[in-house]
Amino acid sequence: MKILMVCLGNICRSPLAHGILAHMAKEEHLNWEIDSAGTGNWHVGQCPDRRSIAIAKNYGVDISTQRARQFNKNDFQLYDHILVMDHENFADVLDMTENADEKAKVRLFLGNDIVPDPYYDDDLFDSVYIMIAKRCEILLKELKA
């Protein structure tokens, strides 16, 4: 199973989803490959945002070794599931698809809802972490089935 989490800059939301689901999958002894990417290129090669690293650490998840990368067309071939954090990035990823198989791999991480971007509001990081962790628990059960 190969899963890619996608947000805008790949420093806040998608690294958290990547780290949380990878942590849960490891605890379940699942041989899943989980990664994250951003639709933008501003932070390529950088660590996740210090606030994302800190909140993950508070919950026992280490995301400090992740590095931001930009989403690219090859990701459609590499991943089984491409889970996107919000509508704008969802549309950007869908715009890159070339066929129905690629489109079928792409969906919003929260179904019809979005994960708010905490980048400009320090107070959102904890609630975003909890929101992502709850969804990852559900995803783990759905995808194991």
Backbone hydrogen bonds, N-H to C=O, Kabsch-Sander energy under -0.5 kcal/mol:
donor,donor_aa,acceptor,acceptor_aa,energy
3,I,33,E,-2.8
4,L,81,H,-2.7
5,M,35,D,-2.3
6,V,83,L,-2.7
7,C,37,A,-1.7
16,L,12,C,-1.2
17,A,13,R,-2.5
18,H,14,S,-2.7
19,G,15,P,-2.8
20,I,16,L,-3.0
21,L,17,A,-2.4
22,A,18,H,-2.2
23,H,19,G,-2.3
24,M,20,I,-2.5
25,A,21,L,-2.9
26,K,22,A,-2.2
27,E,23,H,-2.0
28,E,24,M,-1.4
29,H,26,K,-1.5
30,L,25,A,-2.8
32,W,30,L,-1.4
33,E,1,M,-2.9
34,I,32,W,-0.6
35,D,3,I,-2.2
37,A,5,M,-2.3
38,G,69,R,-2.5
39,T,7,C,-2.0
40,G,8,L,-3.0
44,V,41,N,-1.0
45,G,68,A,-3.4
46,Q,43,H,-2.8
49,D,11,I,-2.8
52,S,49,D,-0.6
53,I,49,D,-2.4
54,A,50,R,-2.3
55,I,51,R,-2.4
56,A,52,S,-2.3
57,K,53,I,-2.3
58,N,54,A,-2.1
59,Y,55,I,-0.9
59,Y,56,A,-0.9
60,G,57,K,-1.7
61,V,56,A,-2.8
63,I,61,V,-0.7
66,Q,63,I,-1.5
68,A,46,Q,-3.0
71,F,38,G,-3.4
75,D,72,N,-2.0
76,F,73,K,-1.4
77,Q,74,N,-1.1
78,L,74,N,-1.5
79,Y,75,D,-2.0
80,D,2,K,-2.2
81,H,2,K,-1.7
82,I,105,K,-3.1
83,L,4,L,-2.9
83,L,81,H,-0.5
84,V,82,I,-0.6
84,V,107,R,-2.6
85,M,6,V,-2.4
90,F,86,D,-2.1
91,A,87,H,-2.5
92,D,88,E,-2.1
93,V,89,N,-2.5
94,L,90,F,-2.7
95,D,91,A,-2.1
96,M,92,D,-0.6
96,M,93,V,-1.3
97,T,94,L,-1.4
103,K,99,N,-2.1
104,A,100,A,-2.2
105,K,101,D,-0.7
105,K,102,E,-1.0
106,V,102,E,-0.5
106,V,103,K,-1.3
107,R,82,I,-2.3
109,F,84,V,-3.3
110,L,113,D,-0.6
111,G,108,L,-1.6
112,N,110,L,-0.8
113,D,110,L,-1.6
115,V,85,M,-2.9
121,D,118,P,-2.3
124,L,121,D,-2.2
125,F,122,D,-1.2
127,S,123,D,-0.5
128,V,124,L,-2.8
129,Y,125,F,-2.3
130,I,126,D,-2.4
131,M,127,S,-2.4
132,I,128,V,-2.6
133,A,129,Y,-2.9
134,K,130,I,-2.4
135,R,131,M,-1.9
136,C,132,I,-2.6
137,E,133,A,-2.0
138,I,134,K,-1.5
139,L,135,R,-3.0
140,L,136,C,-2.6
141,K,137,E,-1.6
142,E,138,I,-2.7
143,L,139,L,-3.2
144,K,140,L,-1.6
145,A,141,K,-1.2
